[in-house]
Amino acid sequence: MLLLSGYKVKASVWKWLHIAIGCFVTAGGLLLLKHSGVVTGGTAGLALSLSPMLNIPFHYLFALLNLPFFLFSYFYMGRSFTFTTMIAITMLTGLSSLDSVLPAFTIPALPGAIIGGAFIGVGLIGLFRNGASLGGATILALYLHRKHGINPGKSNFIFDFIVIASSLFAYSLTSGLISVLSIAVTSTVLALFKRKLTTVKPEEARPVHIASVN
């Protein structure tokens, strides 16, 4: 009995460690995109686009935009998944806020889009495989994958493309095209690892080592 209890504790620790790593990698990707002037999709992309226009810090806006998706997650993905996603979003929000203490710097748009997009894809895989997401379109992509077997890379690309298309008023056409490249990289990473994404129910999500993803 004690052995079983110890195993559960160890499994839980590994799960949250992998979620934290996933959030850290994703935050790094978002940081690269932000400093290269490239926007991404989903609620993160909307937050990056609207943040300078509304003069609201990215981490606050990102949290607010995710609130409506929690209801969908609660009713269709389960309480455990919703709670884990909320914690993951909180982690990402906290990590993203650290950008304010970093010195100002810029990154060329093209490499920033490719590397940042890849980082976000890898980070999302780490979260998906441990029963979490980062809200918004990632919840819908995971739901469609689990319920209907739709490739998460394809659905994620469609959602993100819509976000980027709607944000072109804040960015130049060139920046928009580079942004499309970024989400294409993210979606390709998700598609390549489709078979490795967790297929268990949200309430039964188990931790999986993501060393092979990095």
C-alpha positions as CSV (number, residue, x, y, z in Angstrom):
1,M,0.0,0.0,0.0
2,L,2.8,2.4,0.9
3,L,4.6,1.4,-2.3
4,L,1.5,2.2,-4.3
5,S,1.1,5.5,-2.5
6,G,4.8,6.4,-3.1
7,Y,4.4,5.6,-6.8
8,K,1.4,7.9,-7.1
9,V,3.3,10.7,-5.4
10,K,6.3,10.2,-7.7
11,A,4.0,10.1,-10.8
12,S,2.3,13.3,-9.7
13,V,5.7,15.0,-9.2
14,W,6.9,14.0,-12.7
15,K,3.6,15.1,-14.2
16,W,3.8,18.6,-12.8
17,L,7.5,18.8,-13.5
18,H,6.8,18.1,-17.2
19,I,4.0,20.6,-17.2
20,A,6.3,23.2,-15.7
21,I,8.9,22.4,-18.4
22,G,6.2,22.7,-21.1
23,C,5.2,26.1,-19.8
24,F,8.8,27.2,-19.7
25,V,9.5,26.2,-23.2
26,T,6.3,27.8,-24.5
27,A,7.1,31.0,-22.6
28,G,10.5,31.0,-24.3
29,G,8.8,30.6,-27.7
30,L,6.4,33.5,-27.0
31,L,9.3,35.6,-25.9
32,L,11.1,35.0,-29.1
33,L,8.1,35.9,-31.2
34,K,7.4,39.0,-29.2
35,H,10.9,40.4,-29.6
36,S,11.0,39.5,-33.3
37,G,7.8,41.3,-34.0
38,V,6.0,38.1,-34.9
39,V,2.5,37.3,-33.7
40,T,1.3,33.7,-33.0
41,G,-2.2,32.3,-33.0
42,G,-4.7,31.4,-30.2
43,T,-5.3,33.5,-27.1
44,A,-1.6,34.1,-26.9
45,G,-1.6,35.6,-30.3
46,L,-4.6,37.8,-29.6
47,A,-2.9,38.9,-26.4
48,L,0.3,39.8,-28.2
49,S,-1.6,41.7,-30.8
50,L,-4.0,43.6,-28.5
51,S,-1.5,44.3,-25.7
52,P,0.2,47.3,-27.2
53,M,-3.1,48.6,-28.6
54,L,-5.0,48.4,-25.3
55,N,-1.9,49.2,-23.3
56,I,-2.5,46.2,-21.1
57,P,0.4,43.9,-20.1
58,F,0.4,40.6,-22.1
59,H,0.2,38.4,-19.0
60,Y,-3.0,40.1,-17.8
61,L,-4.7,40.1,-21.2
62,F,-3.7,36.5,-21.8
63,A,-5.3,35.4,-18.6
64,L,-8.5,37.4,-19.3
65,L,-8.9,36.0,-22.8
66,N,-8.8,32.5,-21.5
67,L,-11.7,32.8,-19.1
68,P,-14.5,31.9,-21.5
69,F,-12.7,28.8,-22.6
70,F,-12.6,27.4,-19.0
71,L,-16.4,26.9,-19.2
72,F,-16.0,24.8,-22.4
73,S,-13.2,22.9,-20.8
74,Y,-15.1,22.2,-17.6
75,F,-18.2,20.7,-19.4
76,Y,-16.4,18.9,-22.3
77,M,-12.9,18.0,-21.0
78,G,-13.5,17.4,-17.3
79,R,-12.7,19.0,-14.0
80,S,-9.2,17.5,-13.7
81,F,-8.2,18.8,-17.2
82,T,-9.6,22.2,-16.5
83,F,-7.8,22.6,-13.2
84,T,-4.5,21.4,-14.7
85,T,-5.0,23.8,-17.6
86,M,-5.7,26.7,-15.2
87,I,-2.5,26.0,-13.3
88,A,-0.5,25.7,-16.6
89,I,-1.9,29.1,-17.8
90,T,-1.0,30.6,-14.4
91,M,2.6,29.2,-14.8
92,L,2.9,30.6,-18.3
93,T,1.5,34.0,-17.2
94,G,4.0,34.2,-14.4
95,L,6.9,33.1,-16.7
96,S,5.8,35.6,-19.4
97,S,5.8,38.5,-16.9
98,L,9.5,37.9,-16.3
99,D,10.1,39.6,-19.7
100,S,9.7,43.0,-17.9
101,V,12.9,42.4,-16.0
102,L,14.9,41.5,-19.1
103,P,17.0,44.0,-21.0
104,A,15.5,45.3,-24.3
105,F,16.5,43.3,-27.3
106,T,15.3,42.4,-30.8
107,I,15.5,39.2,-32.9
108,P,15.4,39.0,-36.7
109,A,11.8,38.1,-37.7
110,L,12.5,35.0,-39.8
111,P,14.7,33.0,-37.3
112,G,12.5,34.2,-34.5
113,A,9.4,32.9,-36.2
114,I,10.9,29.5,-36.9
115,I,12.6,28.9,-33.5
116,G,9.7,30.5,-31.6
117,G,7.1,28.4,-33.4
118,A,9.1,25.2,-32.8
119,F,9.5,26.0,-29.1
120,I,5.7,26.6,-28.7
121,G,5.0,23.3,-30.5
122,V,7.3,21.3,-28.2
123,G,5.9,23.1,-25.2
124,L,2.3,22.2,-26.2
125,I,3.2,18.6,-26.7
126,G,4.6,18.4,-23.2
127,L,1.3,19.8,-21.8
128,F,-1.0,17.7,-24.0
129,R,0.8,14.5,-22.9
130,N,0.3,15.4,-19.3
131,G,-3.4,16.3,-19.4
132,A,-3.1,20.0,-19.8
133,S,-3.3,22.8,-22.4
134,L,-2.8,26.5,-22.6
135,G,-6.5,27.3,-23.1
136,G,-8.1,28.8,-26.2
137,A,-7.7,27.0,-29.4
138,T,-5.4,24.4,-27.8
139,I,-8.4,23.1,-25.8
140,L,-10.5,22.8,-29.0
141,A,-7.6,21.1,-30.9
142,L,-7.1,18.6,-28.1
143,Y,-10.9,18.0,-27.8
144,L,-11.3,17.4,-31.6
145,H,-8.3,15.1,-31.5
146,R,-9.6,13.0,-28.6
147,K,-13.3,12.9,-29.7
148,H,-13.0,12.8,-33.5
149,G,-9.4,11.9,-34.3
150,I,-8.7,15.2,-36.1
151,N,-5.1,15.9,-36.4
152,P,-4.3,18.6,-33.8
153,G,-1.7,20.2,-36.1
154,K,-4.3,20.9,-38.8
155,S,-7.0,22.2,-36.4
156,N,-4.5,24.3,-34.5
157,F,-3.3,25.8,-37.8
158,I,-6.8,26.7,-38.9
159,F,-7.6,28.4,-35.6
160,D,-4.3,30.3,-35.5
161,F,-4.5,31.4,-39.1
162,I,-7.9,33.0,-38.4
163,V,-6.4,34.9,-35.4
164,I,-3.4,36.1,-37.5
165,A,-5.6,37.1,-40.4
166,S,-7.7,39.2,-38.0
167,S,-4.6,40.9,-36.5
168,L,-3.2,42.1,-39.8
169,F,-4.6,45.6,-39.0
170,A,-1.9,45.8,-36.3
171,Y,0.9,44.3,-38.3
172,S,2.3,44.7,-41.8
173,L,1.6,42.1,-44.5
174,T,5.2,40.9,-44.4
175,S,4.9,40.4,-40.6
176,G,1.7,38.6,-41.2
177,L,3.2,36.2,-43.7
178,I,6.1,35.5,-41.3
179,S,3.6,34.9,-38.5
180,V,1.8,32.3,-40.8
181,L,5.2,30.6,-41.1
182,S,5.5,30.6,-37.3
183,I,2.2,28.8,-36.8
184,A,3.0,26.5,-39.6
185,V,6.1,25.4,-37.7
186,T,4.1,24.9,-34.5
187,S,1.4,22.9,-36.3
188,T,4.0,20.8,-38.1
189,V,5.6,19.9,-34.8
190,L,2.2,19.0,-33.3
191,A,1.4,16.9,-36.4
192,L,4.7,15.1,-36.4
193,F,4.1,14.0,-32.8
194,K,0.4,13.2,-33.2
195,R,0.8,9.6,-32.3
196,K,2.7,10.5,-29.1
197,L,0.0,12.8,-27.8
198,T,-2.0,11.5,-24.9
199,T,-5.2,9.7,-26.0
200,V,-6.5,8.9,-22.5
201,K,-9.5,10.7,-21.1
202,P,-8.7,14.0,-19.3
203,E,-9.6,12.5,-15.9
204,E,-7.2,9.6,-16.5
205,A,-4.2,11.6,-17.9
206,R,-0.9,10.0,-16.9
207,P,2.5,11.6,-16.9
208,V,4.8,10.7,-19.8
209,H,8.5,11.6,-20.0
210,I,9.0,14.2,-22.7
211,A,12.7,13.9,-23.1
212,S,12.2,12.4,-26.5
213,V,10.3,15.6,-27.6
214,N,13.1,18.0,-26.8
